[in-house]
């Protein structure tokens, strides 16, 4: 919990410092509530772009910068829930969370894209990645099968469905079993 409070405080300081220049900063309110950060679309996009730029300076995603970027994406999506950029930002947040091993959080972001943006072009990719996470990271073949099947059923003509069909065939098999099947298939192809 303490780690998240540190991240939140860092993000607030980052948003406040990048949200407006010194001459544009509002005067401090002497009331109990204090000043609020700029949550305009432009300010939130600026925070997202700054966080993305920081991530691009490193080869691997560190937890601090990854969580700052996830928070920036999520903050934008919460303030502008009907903006199509929000779907892309939630998808990106899922990718970052997954790359940091935060699989449950990643699944939540992908699920948000599917539920909040039912017409998004990102849904097939979300379903595929959800299936992959369940299969390869959480070892839950039943949920992986459900996600892959949902993808195939909802988007049968999408090129990503081909990957889902292939993944269904490989569910529950060890790498050795997959390798053996591949070798046998190659032998049959060479004979023909």
C-alpha positions in Angstrom: 0.0 0.0 0.0 2.8 2.4 0.9 4.4 1.8 -2.5 1.2 2.8 -4.2 1.0 6.0 -2.1 4.5 6.9 -3.2 3.6 6.3 -6.8 0.5 8.4 -6.5 2.3 11.2 -4.8 5.0 11.1 -7.5 2.4 11.1 -10.2 0.6 14.1 -8.6 3.9 16.0 -8.5 4.7 15.0 -12.0 1.2 16.1 -13.3 1.4 19.3 -11.4 4.8 20.2 -12.6 4.2 19.3 -16.3 0.6 20.5 -16.4 1.4 24.2 -16.6 4.3 26.5 -16.4 5.2 28.6 -13.4 3.4 31.6 -14.9 0.3 29.6 -15.5 0.1 27.9 -12.1 -2.9 28.9 -10.1 -2.4 30.7 -6.9 -2.4 28.5 -3.9 -5.8 28.3 -2.3 -5.6 29.0 1.4 -8.8 27.0 2.0 -8.9 23.4 3.2 -9.2 21.8 -0.2 -6.1 23.3 -1.9 -5.5 23.5 -5.6 -6.5 20.9 -8.1 -4.3 19.6 -10.9 -5.2 20.5 -14.5 -7.4 17.7 -15.8 -8.0 19.2 -19.2 -7.6 16.9 -22.2 -4.5 18.8 -23.3 -2.9 18.6 -19.8 -3.6 14.9 -19.4 -2.3 14.1 -22.9 0.9 16.0 -22.0 1.3 13.9 -18.9 0.8 10.7 -21.0 3.3 11.8 -23.7 5.9 12.7 -21.0 5.4 9.3 -19.3 5.7 7.5 -22.6 8.8 9.4 -23.5 10.4 8.5 -20.2 9.6 4.8 -20.8 11.2 5.0 -24.3 14.5 6.0 -22.7 15.0 2.6 -21.1 15.3 -0.9 -22.7 13.2 -2.5 -19.9 10.3 -1.1 -18.1 11.1 -0.4 -14.5 8.2 -0.5 -12.0 8.3 3.2 -11.1 8.1 4.5 -14.7 5.8 1.7 -15.7 3.3 2.5 -12.9 3.5 6.3 -13.6 2.6 5.6 -17.3 -0.2 3.2 -16.3 -1.6 5.8 -14.0 -1.3 8.5 -16.7 -3.2 6.3 -19.1 -5.8 5.3 -16.6 -6.3 8.9 -15.4 -6.9 10.0 -19.0 -9.4 7.2 -19.6 -11.2 8.0 -16.3 -11.6 11.7 -17.3 -12.5 11.0 -20.9 -14.3 7.7 -20.9 -15.9 8.2 -24.4 -12.7 9.2 -26.2 -11.4 6.5 -28.5 -7.9 7.3 -27.2 -9.0 6.0 -23.9 -9.4 2.5 -25.4 -5.9 2.6 -26.8 -4.5 4.0 -23.5 -6.2 1.2 -21.5 -4.8 -1.4 -24.0 -1.3 0.1 -23.6 -1.7 0.1 -19.8 -2.5 -3.6 -20.0 0.6 -4.2 -22.0 2.8 -2.4 -19.6 1.2 -4.1 -16.6 1.7 -7.5 -18.3 5.4 -6.8 -19.0 5.9 -6.0 -15.4 4.3 -9.2 -14.3 1.1 -7.6 -13.0 -1.1 -10.0 -14.8 -4.3 -9.5 -12.9 -4.1 -5.7 -13.4 -3.4 -6.3 -17.1 -6.4 -8.5 -17.5 -8.5 -5.8 -15.9 -7.3 -3.2 -18.4 -8.0 -5.5 -21.4 -11.4 -6.4 -19.9 -12.2 -2.6 -19.6 -11.5 -2.1 -23.3 -13.9 -4.9 -24.1 -16.7 -3.7 -21.8 -16.3 0.1 -22.1 -15.6 0.1 -25.9 -17.6 -2.7 -27.4 -17.0 -1.5 -30.9 -13.3 -1.0 -30.6 -11.0 -2.5 -33.2 -8.8 -3.5 -30.2 -11.2 -6.2 -28.8 -9.8 -9.1 -30.8 -6.3 -8.3 -29.7 -7.5 -7.9 -26.1 -9.1 -11.3 -26.1 -6.0 -12.9 -27.6 -3.7 -11.4 -25.1 -6.1 -12.3 -22.2 -6.1 -15.9 -23.4 -2.3 -15.8 -23.7 -1.9 -14.4 -20.1 -4.3 -17.1 -18.7 -2.5 -19.8 -20.6 1.2 -18.8 -20.2 1.4 -16.7 -17.1 -1.5 -17.9 -14.9 -1.7 -21.5 -16.0 -5.4 -21.4 -16.3 -6.2 -23.3 -19.4 -10.0 -23.2 -18.9 -10.1 -19.4 -18.9 -7.5 -19.3 -21.7 -9.8 -21.6 -23.7 -12.8 -19.4 -22.9 -11.0 -16.2 -24.1 -9.7 -17.9 -27.3 -13.1 -19.3 -28.1 -14.8 -16.0 -27.5 -12.4 -14.4 -30.0 -13.0 -17.1 -32.6 -16.8 -17.0 -32.1 -17.1 -13.2 -32.1 -14.5 -12.5 -34.8 -14.3 -15.6 -37.0 -12.9 -13.8 -40.0 -10.3 -11.7 -38.2 -6.7 -12.7 -38.9 -6.1 -12.9 -35.1 -8.7 -15.7 -34.8 -6.3 -17.9 -36.7 -3.8 -17.4 -33.9 -6.6 -18.2 -31.3 -7.5 -21.4 -33.1 -3.9 -22.5 -33.1 -3.5 -21.6 -29.4 -6.6 -23.7 -28.6 -4.9 -26.7 -30.2 -1.8 -26.2 -28.1 -3.6 -25.6 -24.7 -2.3 -27.8 -21.9 0.6 -29.3 -23.9 4.2 -29.1 -22.7 6.8 -27.5 -24.9 8.2 -31.0 -25.5 4.8 -32.3 -26.8 4.5 -29.2 -29.1 8.0 -29.8 -30.4 7.2 -33.5 -31.1 4.0 -32.6 -32.9 5.8 -30.1 -35.0 8.5 -32.6 -36.0 5.9 -35.2 -36.9 4.1 -32.7 -39.0 7.3 -31.7 -40.8 8.0 -35.4 -41.5 4.6 -35.9 -43.0 5.1 -32.7 -45.1 8.4 -34.0 -46.4 7.0 -37.4 -47.4 4.2 -35.7 -49.4 
